[in-house]
């Protein structure tokens, strides 16, 4: 009866509230209907009458008739062509459609459904309430458990191309295929049961597996995982070789999970100690042509590339959701930064990335003058990030600003980060663009695609000579305990 309630998906629906709508139309008698009358009609509709009586009340307030042109056609014996027009009446006053809907607190779909589905052939409203009489959502618990048991047998996998807490059904599965499996199993195991509908199967499956989604992967698997899946299916594989493959693959997944956990902890520490610690990831976007045109002549000519390096600051709140601790990302101004430069100004190697690290460190110093600790992550690309030039620049920044810098490399093939999400937004925006000729157009496009972002144009003079800095440092592949270094402490 218009009160706050939960829908079938568990969402909270707010209670109906009266809206004092001010109508400016001069064609109808809207101004003659006072606010007190409208409020009385609202309370009567939602508090005094039942659901079936509401349908009768709406039907009594709306008069439907042919338009003037169709009336002339009917007089000539011709069939009508246009739609019928409606006349809305409240307290014997002719009002517009907007005032009628706002007064009763309903949408236009309510009268549309009434006139389309709830009228007898003679045009009278059907007073009987059929809600809940033609549904199979109230199944027995045994039937519900049978449906959900099917989902437990279906394959799932974890995608590293998302930062959300969810898994995905096998890409070959669809709701139609799952429903066909259900029909086959229910006919085989419980022929006395009446099969439920596809939407009901989907409802109870989503109730059991709320964090499992459908997904069609494109380039979502790393080479190590693909090779492992191909070799493990070999029937001639010996038990020793199979155990070795499983151990190597488990180590590969544990390395990825360890870095992910460390990144979430660093993000939470940056949120708790704001101004003292920062956590960020950096990566390079795919090359963007400039100009971007559909003209065949410009397409086949040599186009200079626009290089984009993205930095994404992480601040994560630790909250408990349904009994599980999760790290929720906190958006803030200046969180995302794109450094762009043309191919004529610089390449896309480790020297350029190191120069951008220096520029970003200067920006962080302006934002947080009291910084003491840096946490950063990147992929393990040998030509850009995993280089002695990058470590030398980190050492220089640490010595200049008197800070401690922790850096971690993501596991190969599982290096999806928050800055890659930003690149995805930009790529989606680029798909809607037909032609881009100026660099300023790309700058405005980046800002439209990604919220809370800064776009910095880098010229040739801002790139450092990292080779001189690298000459002052020495890096060992193993620490004092003869262990491989996977986390640099500078």
C-alpha positions in Angstrom: 0.0 0.0 0.0 2.7 2.5 -0.9 5.0 1.7 2.1 8.7 0.9 2.0 9.3 -2.7 1.1 11.8 -5.2 -0.5 11.3 -6.4 -4.0 12.0 -10.0 -5.2 15.6 -9.1 -5.8 16.1 -7.8 -2.2 16.3 -4.2 -3.2 14.7 -1.6 -0.9 11.8 0.3 -2.5 11.1 3.6 -1.0 7.7 4.6 0.3 5.4 6.7 -1.9 5.6 10.4 -1.1 3.4 13.3 -2.3 5.1 15.6 -4.8 3.8 19.2 -5.0 4.1 19.6 -8.8 3.6 23.1 -10.2 2.1 23.0 -13.6 2.5 25.9 -16.0 0.2 24.8 -18.8 -2.7 27.1 -19.8 -4.7 24.6 -21.8 -6.2 22.7 -18.9 -7.7 23.4 -15.5 -4.5 22.4 -13.6 -4.3 25.6 -11.6 -7.8 25.2 -10.3 -6.8 22.0 -8.6 -5.4 23.1 -5.2 -2.5 21.4 -3.4 -4.9 20.3 -0.6 -7.1 18.6 -3.1 -4.2 16.9 -4.7 -2.8 15.7 -1.4 -6.3 14.3 -0.4 -6.5 12.4 -3.7 -2.9 11.0 -3.1 -3.8 9.8 0.4 -7.1 8.3 -0.8 -5.4 6.4 -3.7 -2.6 4.9 -1.5 -4.2 4.6 1.9 -7.9 4.1 1.6 -8.6 1.7 -1.3 -7.3 -1.7 -2.3 -5.3 -2.7 -5.4 -8.3 -3.7 -7.4 -10.1 -0.5 -6.4 -7.2 1.6 -7.7 -7.7 0.1 -11.2 -11.4 1.1 -11.1 -10.5 4.5 -9.8 -7.9 5.2 -12.6 -10.3 3.9 -15.2 -13.1 6.3 -13.9 -10.7 9.3 -14.1 -9.6 8.7 -17.7 -11.8 9.1 -20.8 -10.5 7.5 -24.0 -11.8 8.5 -27.4 -10.8 8.8 -31.0 -9.0 11.9 -32.2 -10.8 14.4 -34.5 -9.4 13.1 -37.8 -10.4 9.5 -36.9 -13.9 10.8 -36.0 -14.2 12.3 -39.5 -13.0 9.0 -41.1 -15.6 7.0 -39.0 -18.3 9.3 -40.3 -17.2 8.5 -43.9 -17.2 4.8 -43.1 -13.5 4.4 -43.0 -11.5 2.6 -40.3 -9.5 4.8 -37.8 -5.8 5.2 -38.3 -4.4 7.1 -35.3 -4.2 6.3 -31.6 -7.0 7.2 -29.2 -6.6 10.3 -27.1 -7.1 10.4 -23.3 -8.8 13.0 -21.2 -7.6 13.1 -17.5 -10.1 14.2 -14.9 -9.5 14.8 -11.1 -12.4 16.2 -9.0 -14.3 17.0 -12.2 -11.4 19.2 -13.5 -9.7 18.5 -16.7 -5.9 18.3 -16.0 -2.9 17.4 -18.0 -1.2 14.0 -18.0 1.8 15.2 -15.9 -0.5 16.6 -13.1 -2.5 13.4 -13.1 0.5 11.2 -12.7 2.2 13.4 -10.1 -0.9 13.7 -8.0 -1.4 9.9 -7.7 2.3 9.2 -7.6 2.3 6.7 -10.5 4.1 6.4 -13.8 2.5 6.3 -17.3 3.0 2.6 -17.4 0.2 2.1 -14.9 -2.7 3.5 -17.0 -1.0 2.1 -20.2 -1.1 -1.5 -18.7 -4.6 -1.0 -17.5 -6.0 0.0 -20.9 -3.9 -2.7 -22.7 -4.2 -5.7 -20.4 -6.9 -5.1 -17.7 -10.0 -4.3 -19.7 -12.8 -6.6 -20.8 -13.9 -6.8 -24.4 -16.7 -4.3 -23.5 -14.2 -1.8 -22.1 -14.8 -2.4 -18.3 -11.8 -2.8 -15.9 -11.1 -6.3 -14.6 -11.5 -5.9 -10.8 -10.0 -9.3 -9.8 -6.4 -9.2 -8.6 -4.4 -12.0 -10.3 -1.1 -11.2 -8.7 0.6 -14.3 -7.3 -1.8 -16.7 -8.9 0.2 -17.4 -12.1 3.7 -17.7 -10.8 6.1 -20.5 -9.8 8.3 -18.4 -7.5 6.8 -20.1 -4.4 8.4 -23.5 -5.1 9.0 -26.1 -2.5 12.4 -26.0 -0.9 13.3 -29.4 -2.4 12.7 -28.0 -5.9 14.7 -24.9 -5.1 17.7 -26.9 -3.9 17.4 -29.1 -7.0 17.8 -26.0 -9.2 20.7 -24.6 -7.2 22.5 -28.0 -7.1 22.7 -27.7 -10.9 24.7 -24.5 -10.5 27.2 -26.2 -8.2 28.1 -28.7 -11.0 28.7 -26.0 -13.6 32.3 -24.8 -14.3 33.4 -21.4 -13.1 36.6 -19.5 -13.5 38.2 -16.3 -12.1 39.1 -13.5 -14.5 42.1 -11.3 -13.8 40.6 -8.7 -16.2 38.4 -7.4 -13.4 39.0 -6.0 -10.0 35.6 -6.9 -8.7 34.9 -9.7 -6.2 33.2 -12.1 -8.6 33.6 -15.2 -10.7 32.3 -16.2 -14.2 30.4 -19.1 -15.7 32.1 -20.9 -18.5 31.9 -18.8 -21.7 30.0 -21.5 -23.5 27.1 -21.3 -21.1 24.0 -19.2 -21.4 20.7 -19.0 -19.5 19.0 -20.9 -22.3 21.6 -23.8 -22.1 21.3 -23.9 -18.3 17.5 -24.1 -18.6 17.7 -27.0 -21.0 20.0 -28.8 -18.6 17.4 -28.2 -15.9 14.6 -29.6 -18.1 16.5 -32.7 -18.9 17.4 -33.4 -15.3 14.0 -32.7 -13.9 12.4 -35.0 -16.5 14.9 -37.7 -15.7 15.0 -37.5 -11.9 11.6 -36.1 -11.0 9.1 -36.7 -13.7 6.2 -36.1 -11.3 7.3 -32.4 -10.9 6.0 -29.6 -13.0 9.0 -27.8 -14.6 9.2 -24.1 -13.8 9.9 -21.3 -16.2 13.3 -20.1 -17.4 13.0 -16.8 -15.5 12.3 -18.8 -12.3 15.4 -21.0 -12.8 17.4 -17.8 -13.4 16.0 -16.2 -10.3 17.0 -19.0 -7.9 20.4 -19.4 -9.6 21.2 -15.8 -9.1 19.9 -16.0 -5.5 22.4 -18.8 -4.8 25.3 -17.4 -6.9 25.0 -13.6 -6.8 28.6 -13.0 -7.6 28.8 -15.3 -10.6 28.2 -13.6 -14.0 28.3 -14.5 -17.6 31.3 -13.3 -19.6 32.8 -13.9 -23.0 36.6 -13.6 -22.7 38.7 -12.2 -25.5 42.3 -12.0 -24.3 41.6 -12.9 -20.7 44.1 -15.8 -20.1 47.8 -15.7 -19.6 50.2 -18.0 -21.6 51.1 -20.0 -18.5 47.5 -20.8 -17.7 46.7 -21.8 -21.3 49.8 -24.0 -21.6 48.9 -25.7 -18.3 45.3 -26.4 -19.4 46.6 -27.9 -22.6 49.2 -30.2 -21.0 47.1 -31.3 -18.1 44.5 -32.8 -20.5 47.1 -35.1 -22.0 46.0 -38.7 -21.1 49.5 -40.0 -21.5 50.8 -37.7 -18.8 52.6 -39.6 -15.9 51.4 -38.9 -12.3 54.8 -37.4 -11.5 54.6 -34.9 -14.5 51.0 -34.1 -13.6 51.9 -33.4 -10.0 54.8 -31.2 -11.2 52.4 -29.2 -13.5 49.9 -28.7 -10.7 52.6 -27.5 -8.4 54.0 -25.0 -10.9 50.5 -23.7 -11.7 49.6 -23.4 -8.1 52.8 -21.4 -7.4 51.9 -19.2 -10.4 48.4 -18.5 -9.0 49.8 -18.0 -5.4 52.2 -15.4 -6.7 49.4 -13.5 -8.4 47.2 -13.7 -5.3 50.1 -12.6 -3.0 50.6 -9.4 -5.1 46.9 -8.7 -5.2 46.6 -9.0 -1.4 49.7 -6.8 -1.0 48.2 -4.2 -3.3 44.9 -4.1 -1.3 46.8 -3.8 2.0 48.9 -0.9 0.6 45.7 0.8 -0.7 44.1 0.5 2.8 47.3 1.8 4.4 47.2 4.8 2.1 43.6 5.4 3.0 44.3 5.2 6.8 47.5 7.3 6.6 46.4 9.9 4.0 49.1 12.5 3.4 51.9 10.2 4.7 51.6 7.2 2.4 50.5 6.8 -1.2 49.8 3.8 -3.3 49.6 3.8 -7.1 49.9 1.7 -10.2 51.2 2.8 -13.6 51.1 1.3 -17.0 51.2 2.3 -20.7 48.1 2.4 -22.9 48.0 1.0 -26.4 49.3 3.5 -29.1 46.8 6.0 -30.3 47.1 7.3 -33.9 47.0 11.1 -34.5 45.2 12.1 -36.6 42.5 9.4 -36.4 40.6 9.4 -39.6 38.5 7.2 -41.9 40.0 8.7 -45.0 41.9 6.0 -46.9 44.7 8.4 -47.9 45.5 9.4 -44.4 45.1 5.8 -43.1 47.8 4.4 -45.4 50.2 7.3 -44.8 52.7 7.2 -41.9 50.8 8.5 -38.8 52.7 9.6 -35.7 51.6 7.8 -32.6 50.3 9.3 -29.4 51.8 7.6 -26.3 49.8 7.5 -23.1 51.1 6.5 -19.6 48.5 6.2 -16.9 48.9 6.6 -13.1 46.1 5.6 -10.7 46.3 6.3 -7.0 44.7 3.7 -4.7 42.9 4.4 -1.4 40.8 1.5 -0.2 38.4 1.4 2.7 38.2 -1.9 4.6 34.5 -2.7 5.1 32.6 -5.9 6.0 30.1 -7.0 3.3 27.9 -10.0 4.1 30.4 -11.3 6.7 33.5 -10.9 4.4 36.1 -8.1 4.6 36.4 -6.3 1.3 38.6 -3.4 0.2 36.4 -0.7 -1.4 38.0 1.8 -3.7 37.5 5.5 -2.7 37.4 8.0 -5.6 38.9 11.4 -5.0 40.1 14.4 -7.1 43.5 14.0 -8.7 43.3 10.2 -8.4 44.0 9.5 -12.1 46.6 11.1 -14.3 47.4 10.6 -18.0 50.8 11.7 -19.3 50.7 12.0 -23.1 53.5 12.8 -25.6 54.0 12.4 -29.3 56.2 9.9 -31.0 58.3 12.8 -32.3 59.1 13.9 -28.7 60.1 10.6 -27.2 59.9 6.8 -27.4 58.1 4.5 -25.1 61.0 2.9 -23.3 62.2 2.8 -19.8 63.9 6.2 -20.0 60.5 7.9 -20.8 58.7 5.9 -18.1 61.4 6.9 -15.5 61.0 10.6 -16.5 57.2 10.3 -16.0 57.8 8.7 -12.6 59.9 11.8 -11.7 57.1 14.1 -12.9 54.5 12.2 -11.0 56.6 12.3 -7.8 56.7 16.1 -8.1 52.9 16.2 -8.5 52.5 13.9 -5.4 54.9 16.2 -3.5 52.6 19.2 -4.3 49.5 17.3 -3.3 51.0 15.8 -0.1 54.0 17.7 1.2 54.4 15.4 4.2 54.9 12.2 2.2 57.1 9.5 3.7 56.3 6.2 2.0 55.5 5.3 -1.6 53.8 2.0 -2.7 53.7 1.3 -6.4 52.9 -1.6 -8.7 53.4 -2.2 -12.4 53.6 -5.1 -14.9 56.9 -6.8 -15.5 57.6 -5.5 -19.0 61.4 -5.7 -19.5 61.5 -2.9 -22.0 59.7 -0.4 -19.8 59.2 -1.2 -16.1 61.6 -4.0 -15.1 64.7 -2.0 -15.9 67.7 -0.6 -14.1 66.8 2.9 -15.3 63.4 2.7 -13.5 65.1 1.5 -10.3 67.7 4.3 -10.6 65.0 6.9 -10.9 63.2 5.5 -7.9 66.5 5.7 -6.0 66.9 9.3 -7.1 63.4 10.3 -6.0 63.8 8.5 -2.7 67.1 10.4 -2.0 65.7 13.7 -3.1 62.5 13.7 -1.1 63.8 11.5 1.8 61.1 8.8 1.3 60.9 5.0 1.4 59.7 3.3 -1.8 58.1 -0.1 -2.1 57.6 -1.4 -5.6 56.0 -4.7 -6.7 55.8 -6.3 -10.1 52.5 -8.0 -11.0 52.6 -11.7 -12.0 53.0 -12.2 -15.7 49.7 -12.6 -17.5 47.7 -11.4 -14.5 48.8 -7.7 -14.5 45.4 -6.1 -14.7 45.3 -2.9 -12.6 43.0 0.1 -12.0 44.8 2.1 -14.6 43.9 -0.6 -17.2 40.2 0.1 -16.2 40.8 3.8 -17.1 42.3 2.8 -20.4 39.2 0.7 -21.1 36.9 3.7 -20.6 39.1 5.7 -23.0 38.9 2.9 -25.6 35.2 2.8 -25.3 35.0 6.5 -25.9 37.3 6.3 -28.9 34.9 3.8 -30.5 32.3 6.5 -30.8 34.6 9.0 -32.4 34.8 9.1 -36.2 37.7 11.5 -36.6 40.2 13.2 -34.3 42.8 15.7 -35.8 44.1 17.7 -32.9 45.8 16.8 -29.7 43.4 19.0 -27.7 40.6 16.8 -28.9 42.2 13.8 -27.3 42.7 15.7 -24.1 39.0 16.6 -23.9 38.1 13.0 -24.8 40.2 11.6 -22.0 38.6 13.9 -19.5 35.1 13.0 -20.7 35.9 9.3 -20.6 37.5 9.2 -17.1 36.2 11.2 -14.1 38.6 12.9 -11.7 41.5 12.7 -14.1 44.3 15.1 -15.1 45.9 15.1 -18.5 49.5 16.3 -18.7 51.2 17.1 -22.0 54.9 16.1 -21.9 57.4 17.6 -24.4 60.9 16.6 -25.3 62.7 18.8 -22.7 61.0 17.1 -19.8 62.5 13.6 -20.4 65.6 12.9 -18.2 68.9 11.4 -19.0 68.4 8.2 -16.9 71.6 6.7 -18.0 73.6 9.1 -15.8 71.5 8.2 -12.8 71.8 4.5 -13.5 75.6 4.8 -13.5 75.4 5.7 -9.8 73.5 2.6 -8.7 74.0 -1.2 -8.8 71.3 -3.8 -8.6 71.6 -7.4 -7.6 69.1 -10.1 -8.7 69.4 -11.8 -5.3 69.4 -10.5 -1.7 71.8 -11.4 1.1 69.9 -14.7 1.7 70.4 -15.7 -1.9 66.7 -15.3 -2.7 65.3 -13.8 -5.9 64.2 -10.2 -5.4 60.5 -9.7 -6.3 59.9 -6.6 -4.1 62.3 -3.7 -4.2 62.9 -1.7 -1.0 64.7 1.5 -1.8 
